[in-house]
Amino acid sequence: MNHAALVCRGCFGNLYAVSTDCAPAASLPTWEVDHDHTPADCPLRPLLPLEGAAAHVHELPDAGHVLTGPV
């Protein structure tokens, strides 16, 4: 599953977000969020990629620091 457009709070660059499909036995999808093209000057580079299991991409650890708010 692909997620709608996301923007990095540090550099305002575009981020991609993909997740695995939930298997019937799995409770949450596994996400990966990162820059489309990592800018060298983004102050949040050390926090990316965001990875983990969550119901929504904004529930990943550090998402509040990295992602602009949900639309």
Secondary structure, DSSP 8 states (H G I E B T S, - for coil): -B---EEBTTT--EEEEEE----TT-SS-EEEEEESS--TT-TTGGG-SEEEE-SSGGGSTTHHHHB----
